[in-house]
Amino acid sequence: MALARTRILLADWLDAGRVVEGAADLVYADPPFNTGVIKRAPPRGSRRGRDVDARYADAFGSASDFVAWLRPRVEATLPVLKPTGLLALHLDWRTSHRARVMLDELLGEDRFVNHLIWSYGLGGSSPRRFARKHDDILLYCLDPKTYWLDPPRVPATSNRLRGKTKKMTDVLDIPAINNMAAERTGYPTQKPLALLDVLVRSCCPPGGQVLDPCCGSGTTLAAAVLAGRSAIGLDINPRAIEIAEQRLRGLRG
Ligand SMILES: C[S@@+](CC[C@H](N)C(=O)[O-])C[C@H]1O[C@@H](n2cnc3c(N)ncnc32)[C@H](O)[C@@H]1O
């Protein structure tokens, strides 16, 4: 696809080293979460979900099976990450604990930067547990001395700092996309643009390049384009590629 500074490729994440040109400042990966089901478009009544026939398999077996799938894909990403770059891996309660151990082994514990919590609030809950209302984004660097990071600033709330700003914490309080939201493409598990805007602006320098090896509906690519970063997206689902391309054409229009 020939959108300025953006490329979208039908490819397995495993082939990132072969298909990605140049080097990335940020790799943001939002893979399947191993929910054990086929992920489908949002339920009836949503603004756009009804007409979008998009689905992908999200069943890998045990958590160990999932990590065995994930590890070589993360490894395939490392050669295309700049020495000053960051890797952000987006998972949830099912596997984030296992992935963190895997990343510690692969990169070294001293490469850990943050365990970001994306707190959202939408969706159901069970009477048998506290409501599960967050995802985990594990942030690692290649070089603890030189990685680029510019955490966003938010208005300070204390009286002492009234009128000033402070660094955003590692809990990102950003609503999930509701069914009627204009940004909804109908692709299952689409993440909010506001979340990717924070990650792209804070983890990729202006003019830098972002790689999303599981780009789905192209949220990361859209956030990158809007923030003046170039972007490469991969996905193995042809429908995801179509939706992401259409979305970026819409942005250009
Ligand atoms: C959670 S969704 C990504 C959603 C995306 N962040 C968005 O906002 O639309 C996970 C994506 O990973 C893709 N995927 C699954 N296995 C893959 C693989 N081996 N290589 C590349 N993409 C893969 C799926 O097709 C799906 O689009």
The ligand as an SDF file (V2000), in Angstrom:
LIG
                    3D

 27 29  0  0  0  0  0  0  0  0999 V2000
   -5.4830   -8.1640   19.1400 C   0  0  0  0  0  0  0  0  0  0  0  0
   -5.5380   -8.1420   17.3900 S   0  0  0  0  0  0  0  0  0  0  0  0
   -4.7530   -6.6120   16.9960 C   0  0  0  0  0  0  0  0  0  0  0  0
   -5.7340   -5.4580   17.0810 C   0  0  0  0  0  0  0  0  0  0  0  0
   -5.1110   -4.1330   16.7010 C   0  0  0  0  0  0  0  0  0  0  0  0
   -4.1860   -3.6670   17.7120 N   0  0  0  0  0  0  0  0  0  0  0  0
   -6.1830   -3.0970   16.4590 C   0  0  0  0  0  0  0  0  0  0  0  0
   -6.2370   -2.0760   17.1840 O   0  0  0  0  0  0  0  0  0  0  0  0
   -7.0020   -3.3060   15.5650 O   0  0  0  0  0  0  0  0  0  0  0  0
   -4.3170   -9.3490   16.9920 C   0  0  0  0  0  0  0  0  0  0  0  0
   -3.9820   -9.4600   15.5390 C   0  0  0  0  0  0  0  0  0  0  0  0
   -2.8990  -10.3700   15.4010 O   0  0  0  0  0  0  0  0  0  0  0  0
   -3.0270  -10.9870   14.1360 C   0  0  0  0  0  0  0  0  0  0  0  0
   -2.1470  -12.1510   14.1090 N   0  0  0  0  0  0  0  0  0  0  0  0
   -2.3280  -13.3730   14.6650 C   0  0  0  0  0  0  0  0  0  0  0  0
   -1.2670  -14.1540   14.4540 N   0  0  0  0  0  0  0  0  0  0  0  0
   -0.3740  -13.4140   13.7400 C   0  0  0  0  0  0  0  0  0  0  0  0
    0.9190  -13.6670   13.2050 C   0  0  0  0  0  0  0  0  0  0  0  0
    1.5050  -14.8570   13.3730 N   0  0  0  0  0  0  0  0  0  0  0  0
    1.5570  -12.6770   12.5310 N   0  0  0  0  0  0  0  0  0  0  0  0
    0.9580  -11.4850   12.3390 C   0  0  0  0  0  0  0  0  0  0  0  0
   -0.2730  -11.1820   12.8150 N   0  0  0  0  0  0  0  0  0  0  0  0
   -0.9350  -12.1340   13.5210 C   0  0  0  0  0  0  0  0  0  0  0  0
   -4.5200  -11.2770   14.0250 C   0  0  0  0  0  0  0  0  0  0  0  0
   -4.9060  -11.4910   12.6830 O   0  0  0  0  0  0  0  0  0  0  0  0
   -5.1030   -9.9960   14.6390 C   0  0  0  0  0  0  0  0  0  0  0  0
   -5.3880   -9.0610   13.6450 O   0  0  0  0  0  0  0  0  0  0  0  0
  1  2  1  0
  2  3  1  0
  2 10  1  0
  3  4  1  0
  4  5  1  0
  5  6  1  0
  5  7  1  0
  7  8  2  0
  7  9  1  0
 10 11  1  0
 11 12  1  0
 11 26  1  0
 12 13  1  0
 13 14  1  0
 13 24  1  0
 14 15  1  0
 14 23  1  0
 15 16  2  0
 16 17  1  0
 17 18  1  0
 17 23  2  0
 18 19  1  0
 18 20  2  0
 20 21  1  0
 21 22  2  0
 22 23  1  0
 24 25  1  0
 24 26  1  0
 26 27  1  0
M  CHG  2   2   1   9  -1
M  END
$$$$
